[in-house]
Amino acid sequence: MQVSPNPFLLSAFGTNNEYESTDIIRRWIWIFEQSLLKNVRIVGFFTDGDPKYLRAMRLVTGFFATLPNIKLNSYNDAFHVKIQKEWNWYFLNDSQRFLCFQDATHLCTKLRNRLLSRKANMLIGNSCISIDYLSTLIQNVPKLRHGLVKSDIFPQDRQNFSSCVKICSGGVINNLTNVPNSEGIILYLRLLRSIIIAYNDKETTPIHRLYHAWFPVFVSRWWYTWIANMRKVDLDDILYELSGIKNNRKNKKHQFFITNNAYYCIEINANQLMYLALLVTEKRLPPEAMNIYLFSSQTCEGMFRSARSISGTFSSVVNFTVQEFFNRAQKLSLLNKIKTESEFFSMNGTLVFPKHYKQGKKLKKHNIISNHNTLNVDIISNTILQAFNDATNLIHGFKIKNFLDEKKITNMKQLNSYIHNILTQRINIMDYSDLYEEKDETSDSEDELDIVLDSESDVESEDQQYETSCISSNEILNGLDGIKFSGMRVFDTVRPELAKSFFEVEIG
């Protein structure tokens, strides 16, 4: 059994949130180049779909965006792959210095929030995509058949990923077939389910990852094409006929589709996953690189949440400086090391931590799966073709085929050509920023933020008294040594008034 190594902290920084997309790109390049100096080759970056980060991802990957003054693909350390001429569905370049992905967890919650939104009225052909069908299912079908509860469709909890998994489960989709006029919501949930299988599921094979990554792409492209060619008046009439909602004539057509942010992220992720697969087929990366679920920003967010939870029991202060974060992160690193060793290796004299039974199962289950499925160009081409055919057959069930036939958009080449042209017209950007360009304006907000954080750290509880003030980021990158570690102490006894500030461990 292979043991999955715990993630480690590569870099950390503080920000006053006053930055542009080019600043993000400069930061990525700096981290990339500094890692190369230490013989570490960064494959790519995962991040949230924040507008600034999305623009940065588009500029780096070349997704209808260019950086004339920062030619990333001209560096000697850039990746180069061979793109087949007949792959008209692939929209990126053949050279990438590093890859960029939208975190799939955030992407899934964006799609769920779009479904729960009362401002959006999504339509596909002769069907309406609405949360009301799930409400009907919860009210009329026993929970044992679908597993949903009312809280799963509450729009207030916007980051509930477990709800995303539940609403697109096989039981929900199968039971929705008995709900009248639910074809639209079934299509939407299948799209969401494919994204989870492609990027979050640990058991998915590489070839199935490609299929489930591109199936939502082709569904979205057909859907986007239909919306773009329909008149706004006709869409309003269809909405009124299906749901009785009289739409405001001033609203634009984008309310009938998923958000542009989510659609662009679906496209970028699928194209970047294809690029990653080509790197594997050309032996530029090992097969384990297709374990895409390991490429996630959730690990960083989890470490930050854990660092905030280290505050004392009676402290409500959750903010801290970058230096204090380094101190807490080093504690977390040592704790993870001890927990992993005690879980998988029986050694005398090790610290044994009491663990919840679910944590033990989690450590044993989350192992890296080496995918030995052979990838080659022919298998990849056939898989993408199958994804296109399945998406096309599904979309044609919504009575939009005749309409698209009139627009002469009937096959894969015509669809991809239309999408490529319309995205070029609508969203193509060109950024002339320079890599070493400096900003003239200065801001005092960073100093003000430091003052606030310093004032908050002054009232931190007794858990701060043992933190050192001389821990640097370089020490975190090095191997941890329990003897030299200065951020934690082990005592035989403590004073009664400090008993709640410590936790007990068993030394075997």
Buried (B, 14 or more C-beta within 10 A) or exposed (E): EEBBEBBBBBEBEEEEEEBBBBBBBBBBBEBBEEBEEEEEEBBBBBBBBBEBBBBBBBBBBBBBBBBEEBEBBEEEEBBEBEEEEEBBBBBBBBBBBBBBBBBBBBBBBBBBBBBBBEEBBBBBBBBBBBBEBBEBBBEEBEEEEBEBEEEBBEEEBEEBBEBBBBBBBEBBBEBBEEBEEBBBBBBBBBBBBBBBBBBBBBEBBBBBBBBBBBBBBBBBBBBBBBBBBBEBEEBBEBBEEBBEEEBEEEBEBEBBBBBEBBBBBBBBBBBBBBBBBBBBBBEEBEBEBBBBBBBBBBBBBEBBEBBBEBBBEEBEBEEBBEBBBBBBBBBBBBBBBBBBBBBEEEEEEBBBBEBEEEEEEEBEEEEBBEBEEEBEBEBBEEBBEBBBEBBBEBBBBBEBBEBBEEEEBEEBEBBBEBBBEBBEEEEEEEBEBEBEEEEEEEEEEBEEBBEEBEEBBEEBBBBBEEBEEEBEBEBBEEEBEEEEBEBEEEEEEEEEEEEEBEEEEEEE
